[in-house]
């Protein structure tokens, strides 16, 4: 009964994590004969955990990452040639702290976007600032920012984050202005911040996407100077899903009589 007066006080102090687990921790302290300091340490851990989860949730929304595309939910069995240890090394985030880049290429549907998103989520967990956008959307937004007078502020944000993730580069050719904007982003972030780019285009096709061989060469030169490249092969997740859904269910089919 002595703990009940604490609940409104904890809520007033916005210590919701402590309030939620107070009864459980009190019972645990009694059963395990914890000292007052040990009891308080458990409550503080609960509060820190709650605040960490709230911060991550907020950062996920701001970053543009998809919360459901995590490393835990990635199906490594669908990409048997993928080095799982290498992926976990990337998820540790050292390449971001070294301002290195990651380029993921391969056919559509093999998990490039999922992996890139998962690595970005791990960066958020390490309190890294992350911005994740489709390449075309980011360049379109940048064009709109130029028209509205917010270009400089938006470009500063793009350059300032520790990790910029650009998905689906090369789905469509870039306009001259978009190609210049993308090159400017790559140039400004060179040796200052990390980029993850996913594409179903081989590097040899990039000049075609840029529409400018000189810009493409300069962009690739900077991107690949401090870079990890990963080529993912396999069957499309979406195609496998369609085949599974289309396959007839023979589990209840009766054997024909002789």
KESEFI-214173 format. One record per atom (N, C-alpha, C): residue in one letter; x, y, z. Coordinates in steps of 0.05 Angstrom, whole numbers, padded with zeros to 5 digits, always signed. Last residue first. Layout:
# KESEFI-214173
AXYZ
...
***
This chain:
# KESEFI-214173
X-00172-00952-01132
X-00161-00970-01152
X-00183-00981-01169
X-00186-00882-01123
X-00191-00910-01117
X-00180-00928-01139
X-00140-00829-01112
X-00160-00842-01129
X-00162-00872-01122
X-00136-00795-01049
X-00123-00813-01068
X-00145-00827-01085
X-00159-00727-01043
X-00162-00756-01037
X-00147-00772-01058
X-00128-00670-01020
X-00136-00685-01044
X-00137-00715-01037
X-00110-00637-00981
X-00135-00651-00976
X-00145-00667-00999
X-00063-00615-01002
X-00062-00629-00977
X-00087-00646-00971
X-00055-00585-01046
X-00062-00613-01051
X-00064-00630-01025
X-00067-00524-01070
X-00065-00538-01044
X-00075-00566-01047
X-00030-00497-01125
X-00054-00511-01114
X-00048-00525-01088
X+00002-00434-01125
X+00005-00463-01124
X-00020-00476-01112
X-00004-00380-01118
X-00017-00392-01141
X-00016-00422-01141
X+00026-00368-01074
X-00002-00363-01073
X-00017-00377-01095
X+00077-00380-01094
X+00067-00394-01071
X+00036-00392-01069
X+00081-00343-01136
X+00082-00371-01142
X+00070-00388-01119
X+00081-00295-01106
X+00059-00300-01125
X+00058-00330-01132
X+00128-00301-01077
X+00102-00299-01062
X+00079-00306-01081
X+00166-00300-01117
X+00163-00324-01101
X+00136-00325-01087
X+00158-00247-01134
X+00152-00269-01152
X+00148-00295-01137
X+00175-00220-01088
X+00148-00216-01097
X+00140-00239-01117
X+00229-00234-01085
X+00210-00241-01063
X+00182-00240-01073
X+00262-00259-01143
X+00247-00237-01130
X+00229-00248-01108
X+00320-00299-01133
X+00293-00295-01144
X+00278-00274-01129
X+00387-00272-01137
X+00366-00290-01127
X+00340-00284-01141
X+00439-00230-01111
X+00427-00245-01132
X+00406-00264-01120
X+00469-00169-01097
X+00451-00190-01087
X+00438-00204-01111
X+00529-00141-01085
X+00512-00150-01107
X+00495-00173-01097
X+00556-00088-01053
X+00543-00114-01048
X+00524-00119-01071
X+00612-00051-01033
X+00593-00058-01053
X+00582-00086-01048
X+00635+00003-00995
X+00629-00026-00995
X+00608-00031-01016
X+00684+00055-01000
X+00658+00043-01007
X+00658+00013-01003
X+00713+00107-01017
X+00711+00094-00991
X+00684+00080-00991
X+00703+00112-01074
X+00730+00116-01062
X+00732+00102-01035
X+00653+00110-01096
X+00668+00085-01093
X+00695+00087-01081
X+00636+00163-01098
X+00620+00143-01084
X+00637+00118-01078
X+00674+00189-01130
X+00671+00196-01102
X+00657+00174-01086
X+00665+00162-01179
X+00692+00165-01168
X+00691+00171-01138
X+00611+00171-01189
X+00621+00144-01182
X+00648+00145-01170
X+00614+00227-01200
X+00597+00216-01178
X+00607+00189-01169
X+00646+00228-01246
X+00655+00242-01221
X+00639+00232-01197
X+00615+00198-01281
X+00642+00189-01274
X+00651+00202-01249
X+00568+00230-01284
X+00567+00202-01274
X+00594+00192-01265
X+00588+00277-01306
X+00577+00277-01279
X+00576+00249-01267
X+00604+00255-01357
X+00624+00268-01339
X+00614+00269-01310
X+00557+00236-01380
X+00579+00217-01373
X+00599+00229-01354
X+00493+00245-01368
X+00518+00262-01370
X+00541+00244-01361
X+00451+00216-01355
X+00449+00231-01380
X+00473+00249-01384
X+00446+00184-01310
X+00453+00212-01307
X+00448+00229-01332
X+00436+00136-01337
X+00416+00147-01319
X+00421+00177-01314
X+00483+00129-01367
X+00457+00130-01381
X+00436+00143-01363
X+00521+00124-01326
X+00521+00147-01344
X+00495+00151-01359
X+00504+00073-01304
X+00499+00098-01290
X+00501+00122-01308
X+00518+00025-01326
X+00494+00038-01336
X+00489+00065-01324
X+00561+00005-01298
X+00566+00013-01326
X+00542+00028-01338
X+00538-00011-01251
X+00553+00014-01251
X+00557+00024-01280
X+00472-00036-01263
X+00500-00040-01260
X+00515-00013-01262
X+00411-00024-01228
X+00429-00017-01250
X+00458-00024-01244
X+00380-00026-01185
X+00380-00050-01202
X+00396-00046-01228
X+00404+00000-01123
X+00398+00003-01152
X+00397-00024-01166
X+00413+00040-01065
X+00405+00015-01077
X+00397+00020-01106
X+00462+00070-01025
X+00446+00072-01050
X+00439+00044-01060
X+00480+00104-00969
X+00472+00078-00979
X+00454+00082-01003
X+00532+00146-00949
X+00510+00142-00967
X+00505+00112-00970
X+00559+00186-00895
X+00555+00161-00909
X+00530+00161-00927
X+00600+00245-00895
X+00576+00230-00887
X+00572+00206-00905
X+00649+00262-00912
X+00636+00277-00891
X+00612+00262-00879
X+00668+00241-00959
X+00686+00240-00935
X+00675+00256-00912
X+00618+00274-00992
X+00643+00259-00996
X+00662+00263-00972
X+00575+00307-00991
X+00576+00286-00970
X+00602+00271-00971
X+00581+00339-01036
X+00581+00351-01009
X+00585+00331-00987
X+00578+00300-01077
X+00603+00316-01073
X+00604+00328-01045
X+00526+00282-01071
X+00548+00263-01069
X+00574+00278-01063
X+00498+00330-01081
X+00495+00315-01056
X+00518+00297-01051
X+00515+00341-01133
X+00521+00360-01112
X+00519+00346-01084
X+00492+00297-01161
X+00521+00300-01160
X+00529+00319-01137
X+00438+00311-01153
X+00448+00287-01142
X+00479+00287-01140
X+00436+00360-01182
X+00430+00359-01154
X+00441+00334-01140
X+00448+00341-01234
X+00466+00360-01221
X+00462+00360-01191
X+00404+00309-01242
X+00430+00297-01243
X+00451+00315-01229
X+00364+00348-01240
X+00364+00327-01220
X+00392+00314-01219
X+00376+00378-01286
X+00377+00390-01260
X+00379+00370-01237
X+00369+00340-01326
X+00395+00353-01323
X+00398+00365-01296
X+00332+00283-01300
X+00334+00308-01315
X+00361+00321-01310
X+00348+00214-01303
X+00347+00239-01288
X+00347+00263-01307
X+00309+00157-01320
X+00330+00175-01325
X+00326+00201-01309
X+00287+00111-01268
X+00282+00128-01291
X+00304+00148-01295
X+00314+00079-01232
X+00289+00070-01242
X+00280+00086-01267
X+00361+00098-01210
X+00362+00088-01237
X+00336+00077-01248
X+00356+00078-01142
X+00369+00095-01162
X+00368+00082-01189
X+00327+00056-01098
X+00318+00054-01125
X+00330+00074-01144
X+00341+00102-01044
X+00330+00076-01054
X+00323+00079-01083
X+00389+00127-01004
X+00374+00133-01029
X+00366+00106-01042
X+00402+00150-00941
X+00396+00126-00956
X+00379+00133-00980
X+00453+00179-00905
X+00432+00185-00925
X+00427+00159-00941
X+00476+00190-00841
X+00471+00169-00862
X+00448+00179-00879
X+00483+00237-00813
X+00505+00218-00814
X+00501+00197-00836
X+00461+00298-00844
X+00455+00273-00831
X+00479+00254-00833
X+00476+00343-00876
X+00484+00341-00848
X+00480+00314-00835
X+00456+00341-00927
X+00485+00339-00924
X+00492+00333-00895
X+00402+00349-00917
X+00411+00325-00932
X+00440+00320-00928
X+00402+00399-00892
X+00393+00375-00878
X+00403+00350-00891
X+00420+00431-00934
X+00436+00429-00909
X+00428+00405-00893
X+00378+00426-00969
X+00403+00414-00976
X+00422+00412-00952
X+00339+00454-00940
X+00335+00426-00945
X+00361+00412-00953
X+00361+00506-00940
X+00356+00492-00915
X+00353+00462-00919
X+00363+00516-00995
X+00388+00517-00979
X+00384+00502-00953
X+00308+00513-01011
X+00328+00495-01022
X+00353+00494-01003
X+00264+00543-01002
X+00275+00529-00979
X+00297+00510-00987
X+00238+00568-01044
X+00257+00584-01029
X+00269+00570-01005
X+00206+00539-01076
X+00193+00551-01052
X+00212+00568-01036
X+00239+00518-01115
X+00218+00536-01123
X+00206+00551-01100
X+00271+00486-01083
X+00284+00508-01098
X+00262+00528-01106
X+00235+00449-01067
X+00246+00467-01047
X+00260+00490-01060
X+00226+00421-01114
X+00204+00437-01102
X+00214+00457-01082
X+00275+00396-01118
X+00267+00415-01139
X+00244+00433-01129
X+00273+00364-01073
X+00294+00384-01075
X+00287+00405-01096
X+00232+00330-01087
X+00228+00348-01064
X+00249+00370-01065
X+00258+00304-01130
X+00233+00319-01135
X+00228+00339-01112
X+00298+00279-01102
X+00306+00299-01122
X+00281+00316-01129
X+00268+00244-01070
X+00286+00264-01057
X+00292+00286-01077
X+00242+00213-01109
X+00227+00230-01091
X+00244+00252-01078
X+00285+00186-01132
X+00269+00204-01148
X+00252+00223-01131
X+00304+00155-01088
X+00321+00174-01102
X+00304+00195-01117
X+00266+00151-01028
X+00270+00142-01056
X+00285+00163-01071
X+00301+00162-00967
X+00282+00170-00987
X+00287+00154-01013
X+00321+00175-00902
X+00317+00154-00921
X+00295+00163-00941
X+00369+00198-00858
X+00347+00207-00876
X+00345+00186-00898
X+00392+00199-00791
X+00387+00184-00816
X+00365+00197-00832
X+00439+00205-00741
X+00418+00219-00756
X+00416+00206-00783
X+00449+00155-00691
X+00458+00168-00716
X+00435+00182-00729
X+00437+00125-00647
X+00434+00154-00645
X+00447+00169-00668
X+00434+00072-00656
X+00460+00082-00646
X+00460+00112-00645
X+00386+00066-00680
X+00389+00056-00653
X+00414+00065-00640
X+00399+00086-00731
X+00382+00102-00713
X+00384+00092-00684
X+00428+00042-00750
X+00442+00068-00745
X+00426+00086-00727
X+00387+00005-00754
X+00409+00000-00735
X+00424+00025-00729
X+00360+00029-00797
X+00347+00027-00771
X+00368+00022-00749
X+00398+00021-00838
X+00391+00049-00829
X+00378+00049-00802
X+00395-00033-00843
X+00420-00021-00834
X+00415+00007-00824
X+00342-00036-00862
X+00349-00049-00837
X+00375-00038-00825
X+00346-00010-00911
X+00329+00001-00890
X+00336-00010-00863
X+00380-00046-00938
X+00388-00018-00934
X+00372-00005-00912
X+00347-00092-00938
X+00373-00092-00924
X+00382-00064-00918
X+00303-00073-00968
X+00299-00083-00941
X+00325-00082-00926
X+00327-00062-01017
X+00315-00040-01002
X+00311-00048-00973
X+00344-00114-01033
X+00363-00092-01030
X+00352-00070-01012
X+00314-00159-01043
X+00318-00151-01016
X+00337-00128-01011
X+00300-00172-01095
X+00318-00191-01081
X+00325-00182-01052
X+00270-00138-01128
X+00256-00157-01111
X+00274-00176-01095
X+00309-00131-01187
X+00287-00122-01170
X+00277-00145-01153
X+00380-00149-01184
X+00353-00147-01197
X+00332-00138-01177
X+00431-00105-01156
X+00419-00131-01162
X+00392-00128-01174
X+00468-00070-01105
X+00457-00073-01132
X+00447-00102-01136
X+00486-00023-01059
X+00473-00049-01062
X+00460-00050-01090
X+00539+00010-01030
X+00523+00008-01055
X+00512-00020-01057
X+00557+00052-00980
X+00549+00025-00985
X+00531+00025-01010
X+00614+00091-00956
X+00588+00087-00970
X+00582+00058-00973
X+00641+00121-00896
X+00643+00104-00919
X+00615+00100-00931
X+00652+00148-00847
X+00642+00163-00871
X+00646+00147-00897
X+00662+00119-00803
X+00686+00125-00820
X+00678+00140-00845
X+00612+00113-00783
X+00630+00130-00767
X+00656+00136-00783
X+00594+00077-00821
X+00582+00104-00820
X+00601+00123-00805
X+00623+00032-00810
X+00628+00045-00836
X+00616+00073-00837
X+00603+00017-00760
X+00630+00028-00762
X+00635+00042-00789
X+00553-00007-00754
X+00555+00021-00759
X+00582+00033-00761
X+00533-00057-00749
X+00546-00047-00726
X+00553-00017-00729
X+00516-00070-00800
X+00496-00061-00781
X+00508-00049-00756
X+00563-00089-00822
X+00553-00064-00831
X+00533-00052-00811
X+00565-00138-00793
X+00586-00118-00790
X+00577-00090-00799
X+00520-00162-00814
X+00519-00154-00786
X+00542-00135-00779
X+00538-00170-00866
X+00515-00153-00861
X+00514-00144-00833
X+00580-00206-00857
X+00586-00180-00869
X+00563-00160-00864
X+00551-00250-00838
X+00570-00237-00821
X+00577-00209-00830
X+00523-00266-00884
X+00508-00255-00861
X+00527-00240-00842
X+00531-00258-00948
X+00548-00262-00925
X+00535-00249-00901
X+00490-00291-00994
X+00495-00267-00979
X+00511-00273-00953
X+00472-00334-01021
X+00500-00325-01026
X+00508-00301-01010
X+00419-00341-01008
X+00439-00359-00997
X+00468-00350-01001
X+00369-00309-00997
X+00393-00300-01011
X+00417-00316-01001
X+00331-00333-00968
X+00323-00327-00995
X+00347-00316-01011
X+00352-00336-00918
X+00351-00361-00933
X+00343-00356-00962
X+00345-00286-00896
X+00371-00292-00907
X+00371-00318-00923
X+00296-00244-00893
X+00298-00273-00898
X+00325-00279-00912
X+00290-00197-00840
X+00301-00203-00867
X+00305-00233-00870
X+00274-00185-00790
X+00254-00195-00808
X+00264-00201-00836
X+00320-00165-00766
X+00308-00190-00755
X+00289-00202-00775
X+00328-00118-00791
X+00347-00139-00797
X+00335-00166-00787
X+00264-00092-00816
X+00287-00093-00798
X+00305-00116-00805
X+00215-00064-00836
X+00237-00076-00852
X+00263-00075-00835
X+00180-00037-00804
X+00176-00066-00807
X+00199-00079-00822
X+00192+00017-00808
X+00198+00003-00783
X+00197-00027-00786
X+00225+00049-00858
X+00202+00032-00853
X+00208+00014-00829
X+00248+00117-00852
X+00253+00088-00852
X+00227+00073-00847
X+00242+00171-00845
X+00230+00159-00869
X+00235+00129-00871
X+00259+00199-00800
X+00279+00190-00820
X+00267+00181-00846
X+00215+00210-00769
X+00229+00232-00781
X+00248+00223-00803
X+00202+00158-00752
X+00182+00174-00767
X+00196+00196-00782
X+00248+00144-00723
X+00239+00128-00746
X+00221+00144-00764
X+00248+00181-00682
X+00269+00183-00703
X+00262+00167-00728
X+00204+00162-00652
X+00203+00189-00664
X+00224+00191-00687
X+00224+00111-00638
X+00199+00114-00652
X+00197+00141-00667
X+00269+00127-00608
X+00273+00111-00633
X+00248+00113-00650
X+00244+00153-00565
X+00262+00167-00582
X+00266+00153-00609
X+00216+00110-00542
X+00201+00133-00553
X+00219+00149-00572
X+00258+00077-00527
X+00239+00067-00547
X+00223+00091-00559
X+00283+00110-00489
X+00298+00101-00513
X+00279+00092-00535
X+00243+00113-00451
X+00251+00138-00465
X+00267+00131-00491
X+00242+00060-00433
X+00218+00072-00445
X+00226+00097-00461
X+00295+00055-00413
X+00286+00038-00435
X+00261+00050-00449
X+00293+00091-00371
X+00312+00096-00394
X+00304+00079-00418
X+00256+00066-00339
X+00250+00092-00350
X+00268+00098-00374
X+00282+00018-00326
X+00256+00017-00340
X+00250+00044-00353
X+00327+00038-00299
X+00331+00024-00324
X+00305+00023-00340
X+00300+00059-00254
X+00314+00077-00272
X+00319+00064-00299
X+00284+00011-00230
X+00264+00030-00239
X+00276+00050-00259
X+00334-00011-00217
X+00316-00025-00235
X+00295-00006-00247
X+00353+00027-00181
X+00368+00023-00206
X+00350+00009-00227
X+00318+00021-00138
X+00318+00046-00153
X+00331+00042-00180
X+00335-00030-00121
X+00307-00026-00129
X+00305-00001-00147
X+00387-00017-00106
X+00383-00037-00127
X+00354-00034-00139
X+00376+00018-00063
X+00391+00028-00087
X+00387+00009-00111
X+00350-00015-00026
X+00336+00007-00038
X+00350+00018-00063
X+00366-00084-00043
X+00370-00060-00028
X+00355-00037-00041
X+00323-00141-00049
X+00341-00121-00061
X+00343-00097-00042
X+00299-00192-00040
X+00312-00177-00019
X+00332-00157-00029
X+00269-00216-00077
X+00298-00220-00080
X+00314-00205-00059
X+00217-00201-00062
X+00224-00229-00065
X+00254-00234-00065
X+00222-00145-00062
X+00215-00159-00037
X+00223-00188-00039
X+00234-00134-00115
X+00252-00125-00094
X+00247-00140-00068
X+00189-00154-00141
X+00215-00166-00146
X+00235-00159-00124
X+00151-00119-00122
X+00148-00147-00115
X+00175-00161-00119
X+00171-00073-00146
X+00169-00074-00117
X+00167-00103-00108
X+00167-00085-00200
X+00194-00082-00188
X+00193-00083-00158
X+00111-00087-00205
X+00127-00110-00212
X+00155-00109-00198
X+00096-00035-00191
X+00086-00057-00176
X+00104-00082-00180
X+00125-00004-00231
X+00129+00000-00202
X+00121-00025-00186
X+00121-00001-00285
X+00133-00025-00274
X+00137-00024-00244
X+00096+00047-00297
X+00086+00023-00309
X+00096-00002-00295
X+00128+00086-00271
X+00100+00081-00262
X+00089+00055-00272
X+00176+00084-00300
X+00175+00075-00272
X+00147+00069-00263
X+00156+00104-00349
X+00169+00077-00348
X+00169+00067-00319
X+00139+00156-00336
X+00119+00135-00343
X+00131+00107-00342
X+00151+00205-00310
X+00168+00181-00307
X+00150+00157-00312
X+00130+00256-00305
X+00133+00244-00331
X+00153+00221-00331
X+00117+00275-00256
X+00145+00279-00264
X+00151+00267-00292
X+00067+00254-00254
X+00070+00283-00255
X+00098+00291-00264
X+00078+00200-00249
X+00065+00210-00274
X+00068+00240-00277
X+00100+00200-00198
X+00117+00191-00221
X+00105+00201-00247
X+00056+00217-00169
X+00080+00233-00169
X+00098+00226-00193
X+00019+00176-00176
X+00013+00202-00188
X+00038+00220-00189
X+00052+00134-00150
X+00043+00133-00178
X+00036+00160-00189
X+00061+00139-00095
X+00083+00146-00114
X+00073+00148-00143
X+00018+00119-00067
X+00021+00149-00069
X+00043+00157-00088
X+00029+00062-00071
X+00008+00075-00087
X+00011+00106-00088
X+00066+00040-00037
X+00076+00049-00063
X+00055+00065-00078
X+00042+00023+00010
X+00059+00046+00011
X+00067+00057-00016
X+00016-00024+00000
X+00000+00000+00000
X+00017+00025+00000
***
